Amino acid sequence: MQAILRLDLAGQPRGWLTLQETISAYARGDVIYGIGDPLPPVYGGIQRLTGHRSTLVVQPIIATEGKIYDAFVPPLCNRTLFKRDDHRCLYCGNQTSRHQLTRDHVLPASRGGTNKWENVVAACKRCNWQKDNKTPEEAGMPLLAVPFRPNPFEWHFLAKDRVLADQMEYLSKRFKADRDWAH
């Protein structure tokens, strides 16, 4: 089943919910508003006295009760990193499968480079081996794109394999720039 995008009251994405978690949020009264075309109804049990079957209509994006947090630091993992870089080696430009890519530190970790979005790129195994413990300039391997930290809207898109049209429309309005992977 499709995941539901959860927002805080300010409209900032805060995570993805399963259908069961979404139904629980509706049942607790935590859902403040929904966005998007309703998904197919979820059917519940039949009321013994009336014989009526309960149904719940869920929207693909919901805002729930709770705190509003100012800062969101997108967690860095290879899955979202490779998706950010369009499964493309940022040294040779070849697009490949996730299993053929590695995480490369632009400034190598052994030389003080950090494991942050702004210092890591997707690299094929050949280019990562060839670059070795050098900077791109020292290795004569210029980067094809500048690494960047995705904002919360971009990260929530990158974190999911299937994003519904309404969810994509909501998230993409806040992307920093036009991205190839956002189409």
C-alpha positions as CSV (number, residue, x, y, z in Angstrom):
1,M,0.0,0.0,0.0
2,Q,1.1,3.6,-0.6
3,A,2.8,5.6,2.1
4,I,1.2,8.8,3.4
5,L,3.2,11.9,3.7
6,R,3.0,13.4,7.3
7,L,3.3,17.1,7.8
8,D,3.5,19.2,10.9
9,L,1.1,22.1,11.5
10,A,3.4,24.4,9.6
11,G,3.3,22.2,6.5
12,Q,6.9,20.9,6.9
13,P,7.3,17.2,6.0
14,R,8.0,15.1,9.0
15,G,8.0,11.5,7.7
16,W,6.1,8.8,5.9
17,L,3.3,6.8,7.5
18,T,2.0,3.4,6.7
19,L,-1.7,3.1,6.1
20,Q,-2.2,1.5,9.5
21,E,-0.4,4.4,11.2
22,T,-2.5,6.9,9.2
23,I,-5.8,5.1,10.3
24,S,-4.6,5.3,13.9
25,A,-3.9,9.0,13.5
26,Y,-7.4,9.6,12.2
27,A,-8.9,7.5,15.0
28,R,-7.0,9.4,17.7
29,G,-8.2,12.7,16.1
30,D,-4.6,13.7,15.4
31,V,-5.2,14.6,11.8
32,I,-5.7,18.4,11.4
33,Y,-6.1,18.6,7.7
34,G,-5.4,16.6,4.5
35,I,-4.2,17.5,1.1
36,G,-4.7,15.8,-2.3
37,D,-7.3,13.6,-4.0
38,P,-8.7,11.0,-1.6
39,L,-7.3,7.5,-1.9
40,P,-9.6,4.5,-2.2
41,P,-11.7,4.1,1.0
42,V,-10.5,1.8,3.7
43,Y,-13.3,-0.5,5.0
44,G,-13.7,-1.5,8.6
45,G,-16.1,-3.8,10.4
46,I,-19.9,-4.0,10.3
47,Q,-21.7,-2.4,13.2
48,R,-23.8,-5.1,14.9
49,L,-26.9,-3.0,15.6
50,T,-27.2,-1.0,12.4
51,G,-25.5,-3.3,9.9
52,H,-23.5,-0.4,8.5
53,R,-20.0,-0.9,7.5
54,S,-17.4,1.7,8.6
55,T,-15.3,3.4,6.0
56,L,-12.4,5.9,6.2
57,V,-11.3,8.1,3.4
58,V,-7.6,9.0,3.6
59,Q,-5.7,11.7,1.7
60,P,-2.1,11.2,0.5
61,I,-0.8,14.1,2.6
62,I,-1.9,14.7,6.2
63,A,-1.0,17.3,8.9
64,T,-1.0,16.0,12.4
65,E,-1.0,17.4,15.9
66,G,2.4,17.9,17.5
67,K,5.4,20.2,17.9
68,I,6.8,22.3,15.1
69,Y,10.5,21.9,14.8
70,D,12.6,24.5,13.1
71,A,15.6,22.4,12.1
72,F,15.6,19.2,10.1
73,V,18.9,17.5,9.4
74,P,18.4,15.0,6.6
75,P,20.1,11.7,7.5
76,L,22.8,10.6,5.1
77,C,22.6,7.1,3.7
78,N,23.8,5.6,0.4
79,R,20.3,5.0,-0.8
80,T,19.3,8.7,-0.7
81,L,22.8,9.9,-1.7
82,F,22.7,7.7,-4.9
83,K,19.2,8.9,-5.7
84,R,20.3,12.5,-5.2
85,D,23.1,12.0,-7.7
86,D,20.7,10.2,-10.1
87,H,22.6,6.9,-9.7
88,R,25.4,8.6,-11.7
89,C,29.1,8.6,-11.0
90,L,29.9,12.3,-10.5
91,Y,33.4,11.7,-11.9
92,C,32.8,9.8,-15.2
93,G,29.1,10.5,-15.6
94,N,28.1,6.9,-16.1
95,Q,24.7,6.0,-14.7
96,T,24.6,2.6,-13.1
97,S,22.9,0.4,-10.6
98,R,23.0,1.1,-6.9
99,H,25.2,-2.0,-6.3
100,Q,27.9,-0.6,-8.6
101,L,28.2,2.7,-6.8
102,T,30.2,3.7,-3.8
103,R,30.2,6.8,-1.5
104,D,33.2,8.9,-2.2
105,H,34.4,11.7,0.1
106,V,35.4,14.7,-2.1
107,L,37.9,15.7,0.6
108,P,39.0,12.2,1.8
109,A,38.1,11.3,5.3
110,S,41.7,10.4,6.1
111,R,42.6,14.0,5.3
112,G,39.9,15.6,7.5
113,G,36.9,15.3,5.2
114,T,33.6,15.0,6.9
115,N,30.8,12.5,6.2
116,K,28.3,15.2,5.3
117,W,26.1,15.7,2.3
118,E,28.3,18.6,1.0
119,N,31.4,16.4,1.0
120,V,30.1,13.1,-0.5
121,V,29.1,12.0,-4.0
122,A,28.2,8.8,-5.8
123,A,31.1,7.3,-7.6
124,C,31.5,4.1,-9.5
125,K,34.0,1.7,-8.0
126,R,36.5,2.3,-10.8
127,C,36.5,6.1,-10.3
128,N,36.6,5.8,-6.5
129,W,39.6,3.5,-6.8
130,Q,41.3,5.8,-9.3
131,K,40.7,8.9,-7.2
132,D,42.1,7.1,-4.2
133,N,43.1,9.4,-1.3
134,K,43.2,12.6,-3.4
135,T,41.0,15.6,-4.0
136,P,39.3,15.7,-7.4
137,E,41.8,18.4,-8.4
138,E,44.8,16.4,-7.4
139,A,43.4,13.3,-9.2
140,G,42.6,15.3,-12.3
141,M,38.9,14.2,-12.0
142,P,36.7,17.2,-11.8
143,L,33.2,16.8,-10.3
144,L,30.3,16.9,-12.7
145,A,28.0,18.5,-10.1
146,V,28.4,20.2,-6.7
147,P,27.3,18.0,-3.8
148,F,24.5,19.6,-1.8
149,R,22.4,18.9,1.3
150,P,18.8,18.3,0.3
151,N,16.2,20.4,2.1
152,P,13.4,18.5,4.0
153,F,11.1,18.5,0.9
154,E,13.8,17.1,-1.4
155,W,15.0,14.5,1.2
156,H,11.4,13.2,1.8
157,F,11.2,12.7,-2.0
158,L,14.6,10.9,-2.1
159,A,13.6,8.7,0.8
160,K,10.7,7.0,-1.0
161,D,10.6,4.8,-4.1
162,R,6.9,5.5,-4.9
163,V,5.6,9.0,-4.5
164,L,2.0,9.8,-5.6
165,A,1.3,12.7,-7.9
166,D,-0.2,14.9,-5.2
167,Q,2.7,14.2,-2.9
168,M,5.2,15.0,-5.7
169,E,3.4,18.2,-6.5
170,Y,3.5,19.3,-2.8
171,L,7.1,18.4,-2.3
172,S,8.5,19.7,-5.6
173,K,7.2,23.2,-5.0
174,R,9.9,23.6,-2.4
175,F,12.8,22.0,-4.2
176,K,15.9,24.3,-4.3
177,A,16.3,23.9,-8.1
178,D,15.1,22.0,-11.0
179,R,16.4,18.5,-10.6
180,D,16.6,15.7,-13.2
181,W,15.4,13.2,-10.6
182,A,12.4,15.3,-9.8
183,H,10.5,14.5,-13.0
